[in-house]
């Protein structure tokens, strides 16, 4: 029997934050889950928006200001957030940041 799986031994090493801008790399995508790894340059911002599906943010490297609805939080390596569909949110990198996004379809 063959087991099909996706494996990354160190997610933070799968992307490097760019000198400028925001990079994204889709690591996995099927009918139930999309996994995207982001690299944010220092001071880059993903302006306020909403997602049409529930999502999980997992910060792997760096520090960011994270806005969730009316709340502003500090995100550091290990920060984990589940967001329901439709929640307003934004991310501002205070340092170079690597963040994993899980979109739950």
Secondary structure, DSSP 8 states (H G I E B T S, - for coil): --------S-GGGG----SSSEEEEEEEE-SSEEEEEEEE-TT-EEEEE--SSEEEEEEEES-EEEEETTEEEEE-TT-EEEE-TT--EEEEESS-EEEEEEEE-
